[in-house]
């Protein structure tokens, strides 16, 4: 009886090992990247959208959602570009929201002033930010709906436009 049980366990172990079961979990090792190209906030009209004035993120209505299909198992680095038109970038706040609702505040104080962004000739701010994952946020899910939110924190002073945005993820699959 003891020999039959031992033989049964051995056969089960061999079967599980041969089909991938019973082994260690998959460890991602292949470098890869996924991206959403720089695109107008209002893609249907090739234009931007007005930035809402709000002192609270719960009442924000300037947001642009885009879907990304990506097979990264581990995000190591991410970068985002925002093209904004506004008289003063220090009045704006922006954040990136991942598919699992992780939120990253984007430091607009590092945005550079430029005369052209996405073919628009006017006074613009271009934020180009690259972060190692885990430095300011730990983004874990790559596939799904990504969201950019922008708000103007000084009511009545000037209006602005979110012209467009892009996202790039780098990691392992």
N, C-alpha and C positions, 0 to 999 in steps of 0.2 A: 504494500500500500504506500509506504514511504517513497519507493522508487517512482510510482505512478504520479504522486504529487510533485516530486522534484522534476520529473520529466515534463509535467504539465506547466509548471512555472517557467521552466527553461524554454519551452516552446512558445509560451506567451511573450516572454522577454525578447526572444529572437524575432517574433512577428512584429511587436511594437517597434523594435529598433529598425527593422527593415522598412517600415512604412513611415518613419519619422516620428512616431509617437514614443513617449517615454524618454526622449533625449532632452537636452537643454533647450531653452527657448531661443528663437532666432535673434541674432545680433546683427543689426544693420552695419554694413561696412562699405558699401559702394557710394562714393560721392555723387551728388546730383543737385539740381536746382530746378525751381519752378518760378514762373513769374506772370504777373499781370502787367502788360505794357502800359506806358503812359497814355492815358485816354481821357477825353473830355468828361467832366462830371455829368453832363447831360449828353450821353453818347448819341441819342436819336437826333439831336439838333446840332451836334458838333459845337457845343457851347458850354459855358459854365453855369453854375446855379448860385443864386444870391445866398450870402451868409446871414443867418438869422442872428438877431441880437437877443442874448439871453444871459442871465447871471447864474443859471443852474443847468446842469447836464440833463436833468429829467425833462426839461421843456425844450430840448434841442430839436430842431427840425431840419437842419442842414446836414444831411448825411447821404453818403453814396455807398451802396452795397454792390459788391462784385463777387462772382463765384470763381473759385479756383479748384481745379481737379489736379491733385498732386499726390504722389505716392511716397513722400518722405516719411520715414519712420522716426527720425530724430532731426529737429531743426537746430542748426548750429549758429547760423547767422541770418539776419534779415535786414532788408533795406526798403525804405519808402521814399518816394518823391511826391511833394505836394506843390502845385502851382496855384498861387493865391494872388488875387488883385485886391488891394486894400490900401488906404492912405497910411496906415500905421500897423505893422505886424505885432507890436507889443499889446494891441487891444484884442488880439485873437488867441484862441486856444484850440488845439486840435488833438485828437487821439485816434488810435488804431484799435479796432476791436476784432479779435480773432474768432474763428468758427466756434470755439468752446467758451466764448465770452470773456477771455482774458483781455484786459485793457492796458494799453501803453499810451501814456501821455507823450506827445511829440513836442520837443523843445523848439518852439518857433523863434526863440531869441537867436538861434543859430541860422535862421533863414537868411539867404543873401538877396539883396535887391538887384533886380535885373530889368532890362528894358524889353525883354521878349521872353515869353514862355509859351510853348505850344503854338507858335505863330501869331500870338496876340501881341501887338505893339502897344504897350502901355507900361505903367509902373507896376511891376509885379514883384512878388517874393517867391523864391524857389527854395524849398526845404529839401535837402538831400541828406538823408540820415541812414547810417549803417550801424547796426548794433550786433555784438556777439550775444547770442541767446543767454539769458540768465543775468546780464548786466543790469538791465532796467526792468525786464519782465522775462518770464519763462513761457514762451509760446510753444505749445506742444502739438496742436492739431493743424495740419496743413490743408487738408481738403475741406471745402465748404464755403460758406459765405463770409467774406471779409468786409469790414465796414470802416469808412473814414467819417469822422464827425468833426465839424468845425463850428465854432461859435464866436460871436463878437461880444466882448464883455463890457463895452462902453456904449450904452444906448444913445442914439441920436447924433453921434459925432460924425460918422461916415459909414457909407455902405461898402460892402466888398463882395467878391465873387470867389468861389472855389472853382477854378478853371478845370483842373484835372488832377489825377494821381496815378501812381504806379506802386507795385509791390514786387519784391524779389525775395525768395526764400532759398537758403542753401543748407544742405545737410547730408544725411545718409539715408539710403534706402536698402 
